[in-house]
Protein backbone atom coordinates (compact mmCIF):
# COMPACT_ATOMS: atom_id res chain seq x y z
CA UNK A 1 0.00 0.00 0.00
CA UNK A 2 2.85 2.39 0.84
CA UNK A 3 5.61 3.43 -1.53
CA UNK A 4 9.11 3.59 -0.04
CA UNK A 5 8.86 7.38 0.13
CA UNK A 6 5.45 7.26 1.82
CA UNK A 7 6.59 4.59 4.29
CA UNK A 8 9.60 6.72 5.20
CA UNK A 9 7.40 9.78 5.66
CA UNK A 10 4.96 7.79 7.80
CA UNK A 11 7.76 6.63 10.09
CA UNK A 12 8.88 10.24 10.49
CA UNK A 13 5.54 10.90 12.21
CA UNK A 14 6.48 8.79 15.23
CA UNK A 15 9.27 7.38 17.36
CA UNK A 16 10.94 3.96 17.12
CA UNK A 17 10.47 1.34 19.82
CA UNK A 18 11.98 -2.09 20.32
CA UNK A 19 9.86 -5.03 21.48
CA UNK A 20 11.42 -8.17 22.89
CA UNK A 21 10.20 -11.55 21.65
CA UNK A 22 6.94 -12.67 23.34
CA UNK A 23 6.07 -9.04 24.26
CA UNK A 24 2.46 -7.91 23.77
CA UNK A 25 2.79 -5.01 21.34
CA UNK A 26 -0.93 -4.12 21.29
CA UNK A 27 -3.46 -5.46 23.77
CA UNK A 28 -7.01 -6.56 23.03
CA UNK A 29 -9.50 -4.21 24.68
CA UNK A 30 -7.07 -1.31 24.76
CA UNK A 31 -7.92 2.11 23.35
CA UNK A 32 -6.82 3.08 19.84
CA UNK A 33 -4.34 5.69 21.02
CA UNK A 34 -1.61 4.92 18.49
CA UNK A 35 -0.60 2.92 15.45
CA UNK A 36 2.48 0.75 15.04
CA UNK A 37 4.40 0.68 11.76
CA UNK A 38 6.33 -2.60 11.88
CA UNK A 39 9.89 -2.07 10.64
CA UNK A 40 11.47 -5.46 11.33
CA UNK A 41 10.61 -8.70 13.07
CA UNK A 42 7.57 -10.96 12.97
CA UNK A 43 4.38 -10.78 15.05
CA UNK A 44 1.21 -12.79 15.51
CA UNK A 45 -2.36 -11.53 15.94
CA UNK A 46 -4.57 -13.34 18.46
CA UNK A 47 -8.17 -12.91 19.61
CA UNK A 48 -9.23 -13.93 23.13
CA UNK A 49 -12.75 -15.34 22.92
CA UNK A 50 -15.48 -15.07 25.57
CA UNK A 51 -15.21 -18.79 26.36
CA UNK A 52 -11.54 -18.41 27.26
CA UNK A 53 -10.15 -19.87 24.04
CA UNK A 54 -7.62 -18.06 21.88
CA UNK A 55 -8.01 -17.79 18.12
CA UNK A 56 -5.02 -17.20 15.87
CA UNK A 57 -5.82 -14.59 13.22
CA UNK A 58 -2.69 -13.70 11.25
CA UNK A 59 1.04 -13.20 11.02
CA UNK A 60 2.41 -9.70 10.45
CA UNK A 61 5.81 -8.65 9.15
CA UNK A 62 7.92 -5.66 8.07
CA UNK A 63 5.90 -3.00 6.25
CA UNK A 64 2.63 -3.87 8.03
CA UNK A 65 0.50 -1.41 9.98
CA UNK A 66 -0.82 -2.57 13.34
CA UNK A 67 -3.78 -1.12 15.21
CA UNK A 68 -5.01 1.28 12.54
CA UNK A 69 -8.61 0.01 12.54
CA UNK A 70 -9.29 0.95 16.16
CA UNK A 71 -7.71 4.37 15.55
CA UNK A 72 -10.13 5.13 12.70
CA UNK A 73 -13.20 3.54 14.25
CA UNK A 74 -12.63 4.91 17.73
CA UNK A 75 -13.23 1.45 19.16
CA UNK A 76 -11.29 -0.81 21.50
CA UNK A 77 -8.66 -3.07 19.96
CA UNK A 78 -10.15 -6.40 18.93
CA UNK A 79 -6.99 -8.54 19.22
CA UNK A 80 -3.58 -8.86 20.78
CA UNK A 81 -0.47 -8.36 18.68
CA UNK A 82 2.46 -10.33 20.12
CA UNK A 83 6.09 -10.26 18.97
CA UNK A 84 7.23 -13.67 17.72
CA UNK A 85 10.79 -12.39 17.36
CA UNK A 86 12.48 -9.15 18.49
CA UNK A 87 10.62 -6.38 16.65
CA UNK A 88 11.19 -2.74 15.86
CA UNK A 89 8.15 -0.55 15.22
CA UNK A 90 7.46 3.14 14.88
CA UNK A 91 4.87 4.34 17.38
CA UNK A 92 2.62 6.98 15.79
CA UNK A 93 0.11 8.89 17.92
CA UNK A 94 -3.45 8.51 16.65
CA UNK A 95 -4.08 12.12 15.67
CA UNK A 96 -0.77 12.42 13.84
CA UNK A 97 -1.60 9.22 11.93
CA UNK A 98 -5.06 10.50 10.98
CA UNK A 99 -3.59 13.78 9.74
CA UNK A 100 -1.03 11.86 7.65
CA UNK A 101 -3.77 9.73 6.10
CA UNK A 102 -5.87 12.80 5.30
CA UNK A 103 -2.92 14.66 3.79
CA UNK A 104 -1.94 11.71 1.64
CA UNK A 105 -5.50 10.71 0.71
CA UNK A 106 -5.07 7.18 2.05
CA UNK A 107 -8.47 6.57 3.65
CA UNK A 108 -9.76 4.45 0.75
CA UNK A 109 -6.53 2.45 0.54
CA UNK A 110 -6.72 1.68 4.26
CA UNK A 111 -10.34 0.58 3.86
CA UNK A 112 -9.35 -1.73 1.01
CA UNK A 113 -6.53 -3.15 3.12
CA UNK A 114 -8.97 -3.87 5.95
CA UNK A 115 -11.24 -5.68 3.49
CA UNK A 116 -8.29 -7.68 2.14
CA UNK A 117 -7.38 -8.72 5.67
CA UNK A 118 -10.95 -9.84 6.26
CA UNK A 119 -10.80 -11.96 3.09
CA UNK A 120 -7.50 -13.39 4.35
CA UNK A 121 -9.18 -14.32 7.63
CA UNK A 122 -12.13 -15.90 5.80
CA UNK A 123 -9.75 -17.94 3.62
CA UNK A 124 -7.88 -19.13 6.69
CA UNK A 125 -11.12 -20.29 8.37
CA UNK A 126 -12.13 -22.10 5.18
CA UNK A 127 -8.76 -23.88 5.07
CA UNK A 128 -9.18 -25.05 8.66
CA UNK A 129 -12.44 -26.77 7.67
CA UNK A 130 -11.48 -28.22 4.30
CA UNK A 131 -7.74 -28.90 3.95
CA UNK A 132 -5.59 -31.75 5.30
CA UNK A 133 -3.38 -30.92 8.28
CA UNK A 134 -0.05 -31.01 6.46
CA UNK A 135 -1.36 -28.75 3.68
CA UNK A 136 -2.55 -26.20 6.25
CA UNK A 137 0.84 -26.42 7.92
CA UNK A 138 2.74 -25.92 4.66
CA UNK A 139 0.57 -22.91 3.73
CA UNK A 140 1.03 -21.30 7.15
CA UNK A 141 4.82 -21.72 7.06
CA UNK A 142 4.90 -20.45 3.49
CA UNK A 143 2.98 -17.30 4.46
CA UNK A 144 5.34 -16.71 7.36
CA UNK A 145 8.41 -17.22 5.18
CA UNK A 146 7.06 -14.73 2.62
CA UNK A 147 6.71 -12.12 5.37
CA UNK A 148 10.22 -12.79 6.64
CA UNK A 149 11.80 -12.69 3.15
CA UNK A 150 9.39 -11.11 0.63
CA UNK A 151 11.81 -11.39 -2.30
CA UNK A 152 12.21 -15.14 -1.79
CA UNK A 153 15.90 -14.84 -2.63
CA UNK A 154 17.29 -16.85 0.29
CA UNK A 155 17.72 -20.60 -0.38
CA UNK A 156 17.21 -21.28 3.35
CA UNK A 157 15.25 -19.27 5.90
CA UNK A 158 15.16 -19.54 9.69
CA UNK A 159 11.86 -18.72 11.37
CA UNK A 160 12.69 -18.13 15.02
CA UNK A 161 10.41 -17.76 18.03
CA UNK A 162 7.65 -20.08 16.81
CA UNK A 163 6.86 -22.87 19.27
CA UNK A 164 5.22 -26.17 18.37
CA UNK A 165 2.22 -25.13 20.50
CA UNK A 166 1.84 -21.97 18.40
CA UNK A 167 2.12 -23.95 15.17
CA UNK A 168 -0.63 -26.22 16.46
CA UNK A 169 -2.77 -23.17 17.29
CA UNK A 170 -2.30 -21.74 13.81
CA UNK A 171 -3.52 -24.88 12.05
CA UNK A 172 -6.18 -25.82 14.61
CA UNK A 173 -4.78 -29.14 15.87
CA UNK A 174 -3.12 -30.63 18.95
CA UNK A 175 0.60 -30.24 19.62
CA UNK A 176 1.17 -33.93 18.81
CA UNK A 177 -0.66 -33.61 15.49
CA UNK A 178 1.40 -30.54 14.60
CA UNK A 179 4.53 -32.56 15.40
CA UNK A 180 3.39 -35.27 12.99
CA UNK A 181 2.89 -32.68 10.24
CA UNK A 182 6.34 -31.20 10.85
CA UNK A 183 7.84 -34.67 10.66
CA UNK A 184 6.28 -35.26 7.23
CA UNK A 185 7.70 -31.99 5.93
CA UNK A 186 11.11 -32.80 7.41
CA UNK A 187 11.10 -36.20 5.71
CA UNK A 188 10.16 -34.51 2.43
CA UNK A 189 13.22 -32.24 2.76
CA UNK A 190 11.18 -29.04 3.04
CA UNK A 191 12.41 -28.01 6.47
CA UNK A 192 14.37 -28.74 9.62
CA UNK A 193 13.30 -27.95 13.17
CA UNK A 194 14.90 -27.17 16.50
CA UNK A 195 13.63 -25.55 19.71
CA UNK A 196 11.57 -22.51 18.62
CA UNK A 197 13.23 -22.59 15.19
CA UNK A 198 11.89 -23.79 11.85
CA UNK A 199 14.43 -23.71 9.02
CA UNK A 200 12.88 -23.69 5.55
CA UNK A 201 15.33 -25.74 3.48
CA UNK A 202 13.46 -25.99 0.20
CA UNK A 203 10.78 -23.42 -0.67
CA UNK A 204 9.87 -25.31 -3.84
CA UNK A 205 9.04 -28.45 -1.87
CA UNK A 206 7.07 -26.43 0.68
CA UNK A 207 5.08 -24.76 -2.12
CA UNK A 208 4.24 -28.15 -3.64
CA UNK A 209 2.83 -29.35 -0.33
CA UNK A 210 0.94 -26.08 0.09
CA UNK A 211 -0.65 -26.52 -3.35
CA UNK A 212 -2.13 -29.91 -2.50
CA UNK A 213 -5.78 -30.31 -1.52
N, C-alpha and C positions, 0 to 999 in steps of 0.2 A: 504493500500500500504506500509506503514511504520511499521516495528517492533517497539517495545517499545525502544529498544536500538538505532535504527536509528532515531526515532522521537526525543529522548533526544539529540543525536548528532546534529541533524538539528537545534534544538533550541539553542544549544551552539554557533551556527554561528551568532546569532543576539542578539538583546536586547529586553526585554519585554516592552510592552506599554499597558496602559489601555485606553479603549474607553468607553465613557459614552453612555447610551442608546440613540438612534436616531442619533448618530454621523456617518458621512460618513467616512468609513474606507479606501476605495479606490474610486477614482472618475473617472467616464467615461470620456475618452478623455485624461486622464493623461498619462505620460510616464511610462514605465515599469522599474522603478528605484529600486524596491524592491518587495519582496514577504512577505506575512503575513502567519505565522503558527498559526492557531487559537487554543488557549489553553483552554479557557472556554468562555461560553456565546453563544448566537445564533445570526445569521446575515441573512439578506436577500440580494438577488442579483437582481438588477433592470436595465432595459435598457430603456434609453430615446430615443424615436423614432423621426424621422424627423418631423412628423406631430404634435409633442407636447405631444403625449400620452406616458404613461409609461407602460412597459411590465414587469410583474413579471417573473423571470427566475428560482429561486431556493432558498431554505433555505440552510444555512451552519452551521455546529456545530463543537464542539471540535474534533481536529484531522484532520481538513480540511486545505488544502492549498488554499490561495487566491492570485490571481494576477500572477500566474506562467506562464500562456500562453503568456501574453504580454512581460514578461521577456525573454522567449525563442524566440518569433517571432520578437522581436524588434519593436512591433507595439504599438499604443495607446491602453489604456484599453477600452474594449467594453461595460462595465457596471459599475454601482455603486455597492459598497458593503456597506450596512448600518447596524449598530448594532441594533438589536431588543431589546436586553438586555445589561447590562454592559458586556463588553468583555475584555479579555486579549489575546493579540497576540504577538508573537515574530516577530520583524521586521528584515528581513534578506536582506542585500544589494544584488543587482542583481548579481554582479560578484562572491561574496562569495557563493551564492546559486548555480550558474552554476558550480563552482568548486566542490561543494559538490556532485551535481548530477553526474558529470564526475567521480569523485573518487569512488562513490558508484555504478556506472553503472545503473543509474535510468532513463535514457532518454526514453527507451522503455516503462517502467512502467508509466511514466508521460504521454506519448502519449496515452497509453491505457486508462488511467484515463480520459483524455480529450475526447476520443471517447465515454466512458461510460457516461460522463456528457452530451454529445450531444444526446445520446440515451435517457437519462433521460428527456432532454428538448423536444425531439420528442414525447415521451410518454405523457408528460404533455399536449402538444398541441393537441394530439389525444383525450385525456380525455375531454378537454374543448369542443370538437366538438361532442362527442358521449355519454358522461355519464350524468345522472341526477345530478342536483345541489347538493343534499344532499350527493350523493356518492362521488362527487369531493371534497366536504367539508370534509367528513370523511377521505378520502385518504390523503388530505393535512395535516390535524391535526395529522394523524397517522405518516406521514413522519416526521413532526416536533417533535413529542413525541419520536420517535426513535433516532433522533439526540440528544435530551436533555437527554435521558436515554437509551443508546444503549443496556444495559443488560435486560431492561424491567422488572426489579425486583420490582419497586415501584408500589404499588396498586393504588396510586393516583399520579398525576403529574400536577404541575402548570406551564403553559406556560405564562410568563409575557411579557408585552411590545407589544402585538399584538392587534391592534385596529380592530374594526369591518370594517372600511374602507379598511384596509390591507387584511383582510380575504376576503372581496368582490373582491379585486384586484386579489388575488391569484386564485380564482375560476371563475373569469370573469363574475361577476354579479353586480347588484346594491347593495348598502348598505342594503336596505330594504329586498332584496331577501336573502342576507347572513344572516340577522337576522332571517328570516323564517327558514332557514336551521339549524341555531344554536338552535332555539326553538324545532325543531323536535328531535334533538340529546339530548337536555335537557330532553324532555318528555320521551325519550327512556332510560334515566338513564346513558347515555354515558359520559355526562359532565355537568359542571356548569360554569356559566360565571359571571364576574364582569367587572368593568372598566379596560380595557387593561389586563385582566387575563382570561385565559381559563383553567379550572381545569378538566383534564381527570379523570373521576371517575371509568370508567370500560373499560379497553382496549379491552376486549373480545367483548363487545357490539360495540365499535367503529370499530373493525376489521370486524364484521359481516356486518355493514353498508358499509364499504369500499369494501367488496367483492361483493356487489350487482351490477347489471348492467341493 
